[in-house]
Amino acid sequence: MKLLDLHIDGFGKFHDRDLVFSDGLNIIHGKNEAGKSTIHTFIRCMLFGLERARGRASKNDTWSHYEPWDNKAAYGGWLRLEQDKTIYRIERNFRKDKKSLTIVDETLGKQVEPTKVFLDQLLCGLSETSYINTISIGQLKSATDGGMVAELRNYIANMNTTGNMSLNITRATSHLRSKRKDFDRMLDPDAARNYTALLADIRNMEREIAAPEYENQLQSYQNMRSQVQDQISRQQQERETLLQKIASGRQSLAGAQFSDEDSVTAYRDETAKIYESYQSAKTACEKKSPAILAGLAFFLTLLTAVFATVLGVQEHMRRQALTGLSTKTAPLFTLHDPALLLMVGLIVLSLLFVIIGIAIVSSRKRHRRDLSYASKLLQEVFSRHLGDSSISGEAMDAFLARMEEYIRLSQTLVRSEATLEEYSTEIATLKDQAASCDDIISRQQKTQWELEKKLDYLAQCKDQVEALKQVLEENDRIREEIAAIDLALDTMTELSSTIRDSFGLYLNKAASDMIFNITGGAYDSMSVDENLNLFMNTRTKLVPVTLVSSGTLDQVYLALRLAAAQLIQSGHDQMPLIFDDSFVQYDEERLKTTLKWLSQTYEHQILLFTCHQREAQMMTASQLAFHLIKI
């Protein structure tokens, strides 16, 4: 892939700004606060989009940070790129109310559907996370050499164990251990013992109640009767309310001369057809071209007739002069006279013009009749349902909305009537239950007081059991969570302690090949042991990465990212490398070696954002080609 140029309608401090890129190395130079990071972010957002966060996070998200300073309505732009000898233009609008994405194939001159498969191919198989962590290269963010070593080790661990640099195994492990401690504190160790004791009390109480003198449980039936009566009252009240709503809805439909959903739909569709006929007739009547054509046809008819007459007189006079015959004796034309044929043609042409004029006039009259008929029907419909007979697109939309209301009302009535039947059935069933409860209660008055006391105690025990049951279920869930966390910790420990994974081996080999060239031969390769300790290989010994300089660490970081980008994009066209002040910690010699290696080795496009002039000076001194863009 190659970036060709871009245009910023509005993004951060930039408004109506253009940039043009070239093949090979492009150095984008600007002072601090000149907007280099803004352009860098604009390129990423054009490739992968820009979403606005929700809630409190939206105040400080990327969308809000780069919202245009001036003319906030223009938030977006376009980016042109070339891939596989085809030029595409990506157009995006980031405004929340007008968000859009358009991709145009300029080579074929057509718009391309931005499907996931197409975007994956266009972006060389990179996700936004992969893009940020591979080809979009900045300096290491750690402040100390120890922090830089930790970041490199974590980067290698993630790539080797997951194939994805966006996952932080160290942070994930720490988070899981913290969650395990939280779950341990949530366990209730006394819940099982209390639950067992309560179950024993319940069994003893149930055994006593099961004795012959307590065979009938009066209190439970009294409660059941009360509940049934309450349900009957609520059901009847809801039924009466529903009956009123149904009657009101049916009255509304009848007032609009509708009976059900089908009648509303048929009426709506018929009115829509009349409105379409009205629009067609109105458009035809408003056209001035038919009247002009009719007048022109009649004018041409008159002109043709006059011309034919003049031609006949002139030919007759010419023949009289040639033959010397008098006007009465000289023949007007002969059978094969060309003038006769021309006059006949003119007469036929004039008749054709007359026919065309008559046809045009007839067509206009027919359109006027159609327009008048449709207008009357629509005025009657709109007056009846909208209270205004005016005909307009807004009136038609209001009519359709009104019909949709009637349709929804019809559907609601059908559902309500079905619910009404259910209410009637439930009320009848509840009344039977209430009658049965009355019969039982009348036979159970003698044992009421003692039974009530035992039932009250039993109910309390059962309530406590239910509460403890939930606690026990929560304990089981917590233990399952702890077991899952332990399994995840074991798996992550195993994965992070080895680099036998094929992806890790490939990454190690690719990065080693690059380190030799980037460091100017100072180090032969890179190796990682089973504990993810990183070593730099020289011809005589292995040097722990903790002993090398921060500049060398930055070079190792660069090699790892380039190797990851190469592996992730295998089988795809390569995207441009983008450096954003990536060489701040490089001394002059390291920078010169790295720039020379990049320009001679990387065959694709490179964008280098910098606030210094030394990169351009070194490229010029080394007689290496580059394109300078000043912001």
N, C-alpha and C positions, 0 to 999 in steps of 0.2 A: 504494500500500500504506500501511496505517496500523497501528502497533503499539498494541494495546489495553492489555494488562497482562501481567505475568509472575509466576511463582512459582518460587523457588529452593529445591529440596529440600536441596541441599548443593552449594556452589561456593565454594572459597576460604574466606574468613572468614564467609560468610553461610550460615545454616541456617534453613529454614522462613521465608523472607522473601518478601513480596509488594510489587510496585510497579504503579501504575496510571498510564497515560499518557493525554493528551488530544489533541485536534486542535491544529494549529498548533504554536506554540513551547512546548516543555517545557524548563524549566531544572532540571537535577538538581544540587543544591548539596550539597557536603560538604567538610569540611576534608581536609587531606592525610592519607593513610592511612585515609580513611573507607570506601574500597571503590568509588570511582567507576570505576576501571579494571577492577575485578572485574566490575561490572555490565555495562560496555561489552563486555568479552570474553565474558561469559555470553550476551549478545544475539547476538554473532557466532557463537558455538559452537552456539546453538540453531538458527540459520539454516543454517549450513554444516557442522555436526558438529565433533567433536574426536577426532583420532586420536592414539594414543600412539606416540612414536618407538621405534625398536628399538636395542638395544645400548647403548653408552655415552651416546648422545644422549638416552635416555629419562630420565636423571637430572635434566636441566635443561630438559625440554621443557614446552610449555604444559600438557599433561595433568598432569604431576607438580606444576607450579607452582600449579595451581588445585584440586588434590585437596583435598576438605573437611578443615578442621582438626579438626572434631568429627564423629563418626558417619560414618566413611568409606564405610559401606555405602550412604548416600544421596548419590549423585554425579549430579546432573542436575536436572530440573525441567520446566516447560512455559512456552510463550510463545504468547499469543493475538494474532492480527492479522486485519485486515480487508482484503480485496482484491476489487475488482469487486462490492461489496455482499454479499460472502460472508465469513463469519467462520470462520477456521481455528484449530485448536489444535495446535501442534507439541509433542510430548512426546519427550524424549530421556533416556536413561540412559547415562552415560559410563563406567560400571564396565566393566573389561575382560572380566569373566566374564558380565556381564548387559547388554551393549551392545544398545541397541534404539532404534528411531525409529518413532513413531506419529503420523500426521496425521489429525485428526478434522475433518470439515466440520460445524460446529455448526449452520449454517443449515439443512442438510438432515438433520442427525442421523445421519451415517454416516461410516464410516472410509474414508479415501482411500489408494489404493496410492501410495507415494512413489516413482514412476518418475522417471527423469531428465527426461523431457519435462514432467511435472507440476511438478517442482522448479524447472526452468528458467523456467516460466511464473510460478510463485509468487514466485520471487526476481527477477522483472523482467529476466531475461536476464543477470544478473550472476554471475560466478564469484566465489569467495572472494577471489582476487587482485584482481579488478576492484573488488570491494566495499571492500577495504582501501585501494586506491589512488585511489578516487573519493569515494564518499559518506561514508566513515568518515574524517573529517578531523581531523588533529592539527596542531600547530605544526611548522614546518620544524625538522628535527633538526640542521642544520648549525650550528656554533658561531660562524662568522664570516660577514660579508657576502659575502666571496669564495666561501665554501663554499655559501652560499645561491644565488648566481648559477649556480655549476656545477651544483647540483642542479636548478634550473629549466631550464637548457639541456639537461641530460640527459633530464629529464622530457619536454620538447617533442620532442627527437630521437626518443625511443622511440615516442611517440604518433604522430609524423608518418611514421616509416619502417615501423613494425610495427603500428600501431593498438592497441598493448598497452603500458601503462605499466610492466608487470612486467619487461620486458626492458631490461637496462642495456647499451646499445651500447658506451659507453666502456669499461666493465669487460670486456665480451666481446672487444673489439678488443685490449686489453692482454693478455688471457689467450691469444688466438690467437698473438700475436707471441711471447709467452714459450714457447708450445708449439713454434713453428717453430724457435726457437733450440735447444730440447732435441732436436728431430729432426735438426738439422744436426750436433750433436755425436755422435749415434748412428750416423752413416754411417761405413763402413769403406772408405776410398779405395783400399787395396791389394788388396782381395778379388778384383777382376776380373783383375788381372795375375797373381796367384798361381794363380787358377783356370785361366787359359789355359796356364800353364807345366805344371801338373799334367796337364792333358788331353793335352799333347804327350808327356809321359812315359808315360802310359797307352797311347796309340796305338803308341808304339815297342815297349813291352813286349808288347802284344797281337800285334803283328806278329811278334815273335820266337817267342812261344808258338804262333802259327799255323803255324810251320814243320813239315815232316813228322815230325821226330823228337819233337816235342812235341804231336803230334795228340791223344793221349790224356792227359787230366789226372787223374793218379792221386789226388792229394790231395783234389781236389774230390769225387771219388766216395767216398773214405774218409770224408770229413766227412758226405757225404749218407747213407752207410750208418749211421754213428753216430747221426745225427739221426733217421733212420727207426727204428732200434732203440729209441732213447729214447722216441719217440712211441708205438711199439708197447707198450712197458712201461707207459707212463702210461695209454694207452687201455685196456689189459687190467685194470690196477688200478682205474681208474674204472668199468669195466664190472662187475667183481666187487662193488665197493661199491654200485653201482646195483642189481645183482641182489639183494643182501641187503636193501636198502631196499624194493624192490618186494615181496619175500617177506614182510617184516615188515608192510608196509602191507596186503597181501592178507589176512594172518592177522588183523590188527585188524578189517578189514571183515567177514571171515567170523565172527569171534568175536561181532560185533554182529548177525549174521544178515543182512548186506548183501552184495550182489554188485557193484553199481555205483552211479553217481550217481542214476540213475532210481529204483532201489529205495529209496534214502535219501529222495529227494524225495517219493515216494509215501507212505512211512511217516510222514514229517514232516507232510505235508498232512492225512493221515487223523487223526493225533493232534490236530492243531490243530482239526479239525472236532469231534472228541469233546470237547475242552476248551471249545469254544464252547457245545456242548450242555449240558455240565456247568454252566457259568456261568449259562446261561438257566434251567435247572431249579433251581439253587440260589437264584437271585434270586426265582423264583416261589414256592418253598417258604418262604422267609424272610419273605415278605409276610404280615402278620397280617390284612390287610383281607379276603381271601377267607373265612377262618374266621369273622370277625365278621359278614360279609354272610350266610353260611349260617345262623348262629344267628339273625340278625335275620329272615331269611326264614321260618324255622320258627316263630319267635315270632309274627310277623305272621299266619301261617297259623292258629295257635291262637287268637290274639286275634280274627281275623275270624270263625272258627267260633263262638266264644262269643258274639260280638256278634250274629251271624245268629240263633242260638238264642234269645237274650233278646228280640230283636226279634219273632220268631215268637210266643213266648208272650204278650208284651204285646199284640200285635195280636189274638190269639185271645180274650183276656180282654176286650178293648175291644168286639169284635163281640158277644160274649155279653151284655155289659151293655146294648148298644144294642138288640138284637133280643129280649132276654128269653128266649132259648133256652138249653137246658141245654148243658153242656160237650160232651156226646156228640152232640147234634143240631146244634149251631151249626157251620157250615162254617169251616174255618181261614182260607181266603183265597178270593177270587173271581178270575176269569181276568184281569181288568184292574185288579186291586188294585195300587196303587203299592208297598205293602209287599212284595208278592210279587216284583215286579221288583227291589226293593232287595236282598231276600234272595238272589235268583238271582245278582245282581251280586257280592254278598259271597262267595258260594260259589265263583264263577268266579275271583275275586281270590285266595281262599285256595288254590285249585288252582294258580294261577300262581306263588304264593310257594313252594309245595311243589316245583314243577318247577325253579325257580331254585335253591333250596337243594340239590336233588339234583345239578344241573349243577355247582355250585361244589365240592361234595364230590368228585365224580368227577374234576374237573380237578385238584384237589390230589393225589389218589391217583396220577393219571397222571404229574404232575411228580415225585412221590417215586420212582416206578418208574424214570423217566428218570435222576434224580439217582443212584440206587443203581447202575444199569447203567454210567453214565459214570464213576462213582467207582471201580468195580472195574477198568475198563479202564485208567484213568489211573494207579491205584496200581500195576498190573502194569507199565505202561510206565516210570514214574518209578523203580520199584524195580529194574528191569532195567538202565536206563541211568544212573541217578543214585545208586543204592544207598540211596535213601530213598523210601518210598511216600507221603510227605506231599504233599498237593495244595495248591498255592498259585501265585500269579502269579510269584513268584521261581522256583519249581520249573519252571514252564512256560518261563520265559526261559532257565533253565539247560539245559532239554531242547533248545530251539531252537538254543542256542549249540553244544550237543554235535552236533546234526545238521549244523550248518554246518561243524563240524570234519570230520565224515565226508564231506561233499560236497567240501570242499577236498582231503581225502585222496584221494578217488576221482579228482578232476581231476588231481592230482599224479601218481597212478599211471599214468593214461593218457599223460600227457606223458613220464613216465619210460620207459615201454615203447617209445614212439616213439624216444626218445633211445637206448635200448638197441639197436634195430635199426640206427641210424646208426653206433653204435660198432662193431658187427659188420662192417658194410660197410667202414668206414675201416680196421679192423685187417686185413682181407683184402687191401685195396689196398696198405697199408703193407708187408705181408709180400711181396707181389709186387715192390715196389720194392727191398726188402732183398735178395731173391734176384738181381735184376738187377744191383745194385751188386756183389755178390760175384763174379759172372761177369766183370765188367769189371775189377775190381781184380786178379784172378788173372792177367790178361794184361798188366798195366801195371807190374810190379815193377822192371824194368830202368831206367826213366827217372825213378824216384821222387825221388831226392835233388836233382838239378838242377831238376826241375820245381817241387819244393816251395819252393826258394829264390826262384825267379822269381814264383811265385804269392803268396808272402808279401809280396814287395815290391809286387806289383800290388795286393794287398788293402789295403796301407797307403796307396797312392796313391788308391785309390778311396774309402777312408774319409775321407781329407782332402778329396777332391772333393765328397763328400756334405756334409761340414761347411761347405765354402765355398759350396756351392749354397744351403744354408739362409741363409748370410750374404748372398749376392746377392739371394735372394728377400726377405730382410728389408730390404736396401737399396732394392729396387723398391717395397716397401710403404711405406717411409719417404718415398721421393720422391713417391709418390701422395698421402700425407698432406700433404706440403709443398705440392704443387700444389693440393690441396683447400683448405688454409689460405690460400694466396695468393688463390684464387678468392673465398673467403669474405671476406677482407680487402678485396678490390676491390669486392665487392658491398656490403658494409657501409659502406665509405667513400662509394660513390656514393649509397647511400640516405640516409646521415646528412648529406650536404652539400646536400640539396635538400628543399623542402617543397611540391613540386608535386603530391605525392600528395593525392588528394581528401579523405582523412580529415584530413590536416594542415590543408588549407584550411578545412574546416568547423570544426575545433577552433579555429583562429586567429580566425575570424569570431565564433564563439560566445563565446570568452573576451573578445574586444574589446568586445562588447556589454555584458558584465557589468562589465568594468573601469571603464567610464565611470560606472556607478551606484555601484559599491563605493567608488571613490575620491572620490565626491561631485562628479564632473565635473572633477577635477584633471587627468585624462588621458583623451583621447578614445578611444584604442584601443591595441592592441599589435601589433607587427609583428616578423617574424623574417626575417633575410637568408639568403643561400644557405649561409653558414658557421654558422648557428644562433646568430648574435648577436642578442640580444633588445633591442628598443627600445620605449620608451613614447612615444606620440604626444601632443603638446599642439597647441594651435592655431598655435604659432609655430615649433616645432622638434621634432626627434626626440631623445629623451633616452636614452642607453644605460642599460640596467638596472643597470650597475655603479655608476652615480652616484646612484641613488635610495636612500632609507632602507630599513633592514631591515623597518620596518613596511609600507612600500609593497610590498616583495618578498613579504611574507606575504600581502598582498591579491592580488598577481598569482598566487601559488601557489593561493590559494582560488579565484580565477576559473578557472584552468586545470582544477582538479579538478572544479568544478561543471560546466564545459563538457564535460569528458570524460564525467562521469556522465550528463549530458543526452543526449549522442550515443550512448553505449553502450546506454542504456535507451530509445532511440527506438522507438516502436511498442509499448512496454510501459507499464504503470502505474508511476509513480515511487516508488522506495523512500524512506524518511525519510532526511534528512540527519542525521549524527551528528557532533557536534563534541566533542572531548576536550581541554579546555584549549587550544583552538585560537587564542585571542586574547590570549595572554600578552604578545606584543610590540606589541599595539595600544595606542595612547594613547587618551585619553577620547574625542576627537573621531572618530577612525577607528572605534572600537568602536561609538559611537552611530550613525554613518552605516551601518556594516555591519549592525547589528541591525535598524535601521529598514528597510533595503533587503531583508533576508532576510524579515522578517515581512510586508512588503507585496508582495513579488514572488514568493516561493516559495509555491505554493499547497498544498504537501503538508506532511507532518509534519516537525518538526525536534526533535532531542534535543540539548541543550547541557549537557555535563558541565563543571562549573567548581568551583574552590575559592574563588572570590571572590564577593562580593555585588553588585559594581558592575553586572553584566549585569541582574539583577533590578531594581536601583534605576533604571537607565536606561530599562528597559521601562516601569516604573511612571511615571517622570517624563514619558515620551513618550506616556503613555496608550495603550500598545499591549498587546493581550491576550497573556497567557502563563499557563502552568501551572507552579507551583513545587513541586518534589519535594525534600524534605530527607532526606539519608541520615544 
